[in-house]
Amino acid sequence: MENAAINLTQAARRVINGYSATANRQNLVTSCTIAVGGYDWLIEVFPAAYYHGTSSRNSGPYIKLRFTLSSDGERTVSATFRCRLVDDHQINQTAASASSSFKEVIVTSIFSNGQPKDMFLVSRSYASEYRYVQPDDSLLIECAITVLLEAPVNAAASVPAPLSDLQKHLGEMLTSKNGADITFLVSGEPVAAHRCVLAARSPVFMAELFGDMKEKDSQSIEIKDMEAEVFRTLLHFIYTDTLPEQDDDDVEAETMAYGLLEAADRYGVERLMLICAEKVHAGISVDTAAMALALAERHGCTKLKARCIEFILASQENFHAVAATEGYKLLMDSCPSALNDLLVAVFLRYKLTVL
């Protein structure tokens, strides 16, 4: 199979005991080695590291993780690390609280032996405020490592296997509505879907349709605060892992990206959130920068937030032009925390210029 690949994933957990005593320790406090895909991976934890980067990280010391390929040899390996804090007593939360809980941080890179990659997981103040520090003064961190390997070649196979058409069949099932067992009334428009597909792709739908929430036994669920077209596009992505083709209308595409990012965050569809954040970033202009910054702040898109601030502060002309837009007034009214980060960044740049 030419250019074929396989994913191997394994999870590791690490407990930091006596967490409070590590507040002033920027150096390593614990480490572990895990074997995935035939390679050894060293994971090190630094409990109070300072991030010297954009203003979106101005909340004090961070819990930093460092990943190193520790196997012998010169070969490079592609791997993804997905890390999060774990609070066992919050596992059975409702969908509403789950949607606002700590989201995992992802690092994807090509690793060479002995060359580390760092991840700033979360600030210490966040971990304490949201009670991830357990009563016994411990902190639990979970890392899922996915290694991409070349698939073995079967010399006896003379005919390559066809490409997967699962997405095509699921998309046809959504379009035909065959077997649909739940109807959403979205802004007055009915949208049929399949419970099992939604639950398999969204933790929020799983809790809503199969958990202890009142919607579990309902045949119809009403959604008032979302456009029907945005919800249909969300379902298209859930079924096919792709976005439908759009007309070359920049304004319409931008509006859809904003609405879809909000919907993806609401239902915990992380990959769609990242895709929409990239689309919003690609369309940043003087007219949209403040609105994009407010969107990034509301939905925890730290990378998009940093890019918005960078665009606004790229020049004095940019800053003054953005400050004159309606979006900036909305930012002042609805997202004072994002506005504060922007003003801090202005001050820091001014101070650096003076120095």
N, C-alpha and C positions, 0 to 999 in steps of 0.2 A: 504494500500500500504506500504509494508515493506521498511524501509530506504528511504522513499520518502522525498522530500524537495521542498520548494517553495522560490523564490526570490521576495523580495519587495524592490523597488527602489524609492527614492525621492530625488530631487535636492534642494539645498539651495544656495542662493547668499548673500554675505556680502560685503558692501562697506566700505572702509577705507577713510574717509574724512580727509583733511589736512595731506596727506601722508608724505610730506616733513618734517613736524615737528616731525615725529616719528623716525627719523634717529638714534637717540641716546637712544631710549627707548626699552630696551630688555624685559620689563615687558608687561603684557597683555594690549591691547588697545581696543579690542572689542570682543564680544562673542554672540552666539545665541544658542537656543535650538530648535531642530526639532524632531518630533515624526515620527518614521518609524518602521513598524512591531510590533507596540504595545509597543515600548520602546522609552524613551527619550534620545536624544544624545546631549551632550554639545560640541559645537565647539568654541574654543578659538583661537585668532590670536595674535601672538607676532611678531612685525614688524621688529625687528633688533636683532635676536638671533644669537649667534655664534655657529658654528658646530665644535665640537672637535673630528674630525674623520680623515678619509683618506685625502690624498693630493688633491684629486679631488674636495674638497670643500674649496679650498683656495682662494675664490673670495670675501672675506669680509662678512659682516653680511647677514643673510638669513631671509626670511619671514617664520616663523614657525607656523604650525597649531597643535593644541592639541585636541584630540578626547576622550571623556569620556562617558561611559554608566552611565547615571544619574538616571535611574529608580531604585526604591526600589526592594530589593530581592537579593537572593544569586545566581540565575541562570546565567550561562555564555551564551554569544550570539556570533555567528560568523557574522562578518560584514566586508565590504570592503568600503573604502573611496577613491573616484577618484576625485582629485582636480586639478584645473587649473586656470590660470589668464584669464580674459575675456577682450577683446578689441572690443567693438561693431563695431567700424568703420573698423575692419579687417575681419568681418564675411564673406563678399563676395569676398575675395581674390581669385586669380586664384590658380589652383592646385600646380603650381610651388612654389608660396610663401607659400601656406598652408603646404606643405611638410617640410618646414624649420621653421615653427612657433613653439611656445612653446607647448611641449607635456605634457599631464597630468601626475601627480605623483600618485601612488597607494599605499595604506596601507591596507593589509588584515590581520586580527588577530581575536583571540578569546578574547572577552572583558568580564571583570568582573566588577561589580558595583564599581564605584569610582576609578578604576585603569586606568590612562590615557595612550594614545599612541601618540607619537609625529611624525610629518612629517615635514621635511625641504623642503619646496615647491620650492623656487627659490631664488637666491641671489638678493639683492636690486639693484646691478649694472646691472644685466640682465634685471630686470623689467624696469629700466629707459632707458637702451640702446635700447631696442626694443619697446619703447613707449607704454608700458602697463599703465603707469601713465597718466591719462587723463588731458586735459587742465585745468580742474577745481581742479587739485591736488587731485584726488581721485583714488583709486585702487579697482577693482572689482574682487572678488574671488568666484568661483563656486565650490561647493562640491556635488557630487552625492553619496548618501549612499545606499548601497545594503545590506539588512539583509537576512540571510539564516535561514529559519524557517522550522520546521518539518511540513509536509503536514498533514491535518486532515485525520483521518481514517474513511472511509465509512463502517460502520458495515454491511450495507445491501449488499455490493458488495461481491460476492462469487468468482468472477474470476478476477485476477489482469489484468490491461491493459498491452498490450504488449509494449516492449521498442520502442522508437521512431526510425523509419527507414528513417527519412528525409535525413540524410547524405547519405545513400545508394542510394536513388532515385536521389539526386542532382549529386552524383558522376557518376551514369549511364547516366544522361543527358549530362554531360560534355564529357564522353567517346563516346556516340553515336552521339553527335553533333546535335541531333534533335532540331529544332527550333533555332539554332545558328544564330545570326544576326550581328555579328561583327567578323572580322578576323584580327589577329595580325601577321605581318610578322616579326618574331624575328630572327635576324641574318640570314635572307634568308629563314627561315622555316615558313610555315603558321600554325597558331594555332587558331582554331575556338572557340568562346565563346558566352555568352548571356549577353547583356548589363545590364539587370535588376539585375541579380545575382551579377555581378561585382560592380555595383553602390551601391547595398545594403550592401556590405561587405567592400568597400573601399571608403573613402571620396575623394581620388584623382581620382579614376575611375568615381565617381559621377560627379565631376567637369568637367572631360574630356569628358564624354559621354553625359551628360545632361545639362551642364552649357553653358557658353558663349565661350568656346574654339573652335578652328577650327575643332577639331576632332569630334565635335558633329554630323555633318552630313556625316561623312566619313564611308564607309563600310569596309575600311581597314586602319590599323594604323601600321606604321613601327617602330620597336624598334631595334636599331643597337647595343647598348652598353650593351647587356645582352645575356647570352647563352640561347638557346631555351629550354634546359632541366630544367634550373633554372626557367624560366617563366612557363613551364608546371607544375612544382612542386608548384609554387606560386598559380596557378589556382586550383590545386587539393586541397590545403589548403583552399582557398576561398570558394570552393563548399562544402567541407566535414568537415572542421575544424580539419583535421588530416593530417599527413604527410604520404606519401606512404612508404611501406617497402623498405629498402635498403639492398644491399649485404654487407657482413662483410668485407668491404674494408675501412680501417680507413682513408686513404688518400683521397679517393673519397668522403666519408661522410664529412670529414673536408672541402673539397673544396666546396661541396654543401652548408654546413652550412654558410660559408663566403658569397657566392653569394646570398643565400636566405635571409640572414640578410639584405644585401644591397637592395634587391628587396622589402622586407617587409617594410623597412623604406621609400623607394621611393614611395610606394603606400599606406602608412599609415595603414598597417595591424599590429597593436600593439601586439596582442597576439603572432603572428608568430615571431615578433622581440624578444620577451622574450624567446620563446622556442629556437630560434637559438642562442641567447646569452648564454643560459645554455649549449648548445651543444658545442659552441666554448670554453667555460670555462672548460668543461669536458676534452677537448683535448689539453689544454695548456701544452706545454713542452718548453724546452730550445729553440728548433728550431722554435716554433710558437708564443712564448710569445710577441715578439716585433710586429709581424704582427697583432696579436689579439688586442694589445694595440692601434695600429693605426686604426684598424677597429672600436673599441669601441669609440675612439675620434671622428672619422668622423660621426658616427651615433648616438651620444649622449647616449651611453649605459654606464651610470655612474657606475653601479654596476660591470659590466664586466671590466671596466677600473680599478676600485679599485682592483679587483681580479688579474688582470695582473700585476699591480705594486707590489702587495703583493707577487706574485710568483717570480718576478724578484729580489726583495729585500730580499727574504727568507734567502739567504746566499751570501757571497762574491763570491763563486764558481758560483752560479746561475747568478749573475750580470755580471761577466766577460765572462761567456759562452754565454749569450744572446747578449752582446755587440759585440761579434765576428761573429754574424750571418748576413746574407744578409737582413733579416727582420729588424734588427736594423739600417742598413744603409738606408733602405726605410723609417723607422720612422724618422730619422734625416732629410731626404730630404722633406718628404711629411707632417709630423705632428709635427712641432716644438713646438706647444703648449703642446702636450702630452709628448714630450721629456723634456720640461721645468718642467712639473709636476713631472715627474720621478726624475729629478735631484734635485728638491726641497725636495722630499721625502727622497732621499739619504742624503741630507744635514741635514734634521731634525733628521733622525735616528742617524747620526754621532754625532750631537750636543747632543742628548739625551744620547748616550753612554758615551760621555765625561762627561756630568753632573753626 
